[in-house]
Amino acid sequence: MKTLWTERYAQRTQRMRSSRVRELLKLTEQPEIISFAGGLPAPEVFPVQEFQEACQSVLAEHGSKALQYSTTEGYRPLREMIARHTVRYGIEVGPDNILLTTGSQQALDLIGKAFINPGDHILVENPTYLGALQAWNGYQAEYVTIPLDDDGMRTDELEGALRISPKFVYVLPNFHNPAGVTLSLERRHKLIEMADHYGIPIIEDDPYGQLRYVGEHLLPLVVLDNQFQGNNGSPYSGNVIYISTFSKTLAPGIRLGWVIAPVEVIEKLVLAKQGADLHTSTFDQMVAYEVARGGFLDNHVRLIRNVYRERRDAMLSALEKYFPGDVSWTKPQGGLFLWVTLPEHLDADMILNDALKEKVAFVPGESFYADGSGQNTLRLNFSYVKPERIEEGIKRLGSVLHAALEEDSSVGALRPLPA
Ligand SMILES: Cc1ncc(COP(=O)(O)O)c(C=O)c1O
């Protein structure tokens, strides 16, 4: 008898949906489209030659090791390098506090696997990173949401949400994806204190922390928590699980991220990872180490900052020039994205249809909201497109928005007023 597959899938697959961003990525592979949709780094900044040389030297000097199975925790010299880097910010972490993962996306999935029971509540920002929702929907999580403003998560709304006793708080403190905002130092302290008071752990997702273009670096939550716990000098054992990645500083194609957490949490995540993929590619880890070491990564991050700062500025000035007055947007101090809010009754999904006809793409905001709101919002990426094309793309998008607003008495992109 032929299998009826639909009757065989596990219940947890019911909430697995394709990501809007990944669908749009297929579309935007067409060269004539100006895409502000994906979170893609600029291909011009990939250190291709350094990777080529590193591949050769890894194979020549450690070929059989690089092609062999290796430990789940990850390549030790790379973990030591990450630890040294973290110590710079004033936190004592050793290699035993670090697990290398196949992209930080895998870290999110492993956290889901290790912590989430069906029906558990997770406290997320509204909007939040779509990939986290995708990872945790698969573990049948429910969400409690906290709104954002220009200073990041609204910590004045935290208390009520923490009383529900969520499994953990998920927060993107630096150059939020999708919102582009940064959590203020005052709110970082408040979050640490309140999470500690209620005994709720924090997942700090920080892929963009090094990509700051203006203003002062703010200490990560994991560092502030370490200070708050009075833990100075001993290996990290606090309330925060910190995750980051080489995707935005080296290249996303190597799929290399990491988790920093108390040793006992790392041990649990290691077990979760063994069931997932045994370990992250030995070869990729050794090559990334070879590329990054000796100060290359620090210099390279400086170059990336300059390139992206220029693109951010190009987008901000084009928005001023071409967008209608009643549309607003965030002014990110770093990262890859800014966030646009349209007048209440415009639907970003419908605007996207018109924009695609003009060969320009973005991601409608709705999919970043765990509560399904945000129809009048959208995310723009500024790292991928070159500055001249950014101006052209924003000009086209501006015309689409002007046209939609002018049509306000007809159907067009307008949604009915809420009752
Ligand atoms: C907030 C956030 N977390 C995690 C990821 C996953 O990144 P990767 O798996 O490439 O490390 C991304 C990617 O864009 C992201 O924006």
The ligand as a Tripos MOL2 file, in Angstrom:
@<TRIPOS>MOLECULE
LIG
   16    16     1     0     0
SMALL
NO_CHARGES

@<TRIPOS>ATOM
      1 C1         19.6210   37.3110   14.9690 C.3       1 LIG1
      2 C2         20.1840   36.1710   14.1960 C.ar      1 LIG1
      3 N1         20.4540   35.0160   14.8220 N.ar      1 LIG1
      4 C3         20.9620   33.9690   14.1700 C.ar      1 LIG1
      5 C4         21.2040   34.0320   12.8090 C.ar      1 LIG1
      6 C5         21.7350   32.8000   12.1240 C.3       1 LIG1
      7 O1         22.9810   33.0330   11.5670 O.3       1 LIG1
      8 P1         23.9940   31.8830   11.1880 P.3       1 LIG1
      9 O2         23.3030   30.5700   11.3180 O.co2     1 LIG1
     10 O3         24.4210   32.1790    9.8010 O.co2     1 LIG1
     11 O4         25.1100   31.9990   12.1730 O.co2     1 LIG1
     12 C6         20.9360   35.2000   12.1050 C.ar      1 LIG1
     13 C7         21.1460   35.2760   10.6600 C.2       1 LIG1
     14 O5         20.8670   36.2140    9.9820 O.2       1 LIG1
     15 C8         20.4050   36.3010   12.8230 C.ar      1 LIG1
     16 O6         20.1260   37.4630   12.2230 O.3       1 LIG1
@<TRIPOS>BOND
     1     1     2 1
     2     2     3 ar
     3     2    15 ar
     4     3     4 ar
     5     4     5 ar
     6     5     6 1
     7     5    12 ar
     8     6     7 1
     9     7     8 1
    10     8     9 2
    11     8    10 1
    12     8    11 1
    13    12    13 1
    14    12    15 ar
    15    13    14 2
    16    15    16 1
@<TRIPOS>SUBSTRUCTURE
     1 LIG1         1 GROUP 0 **** ****
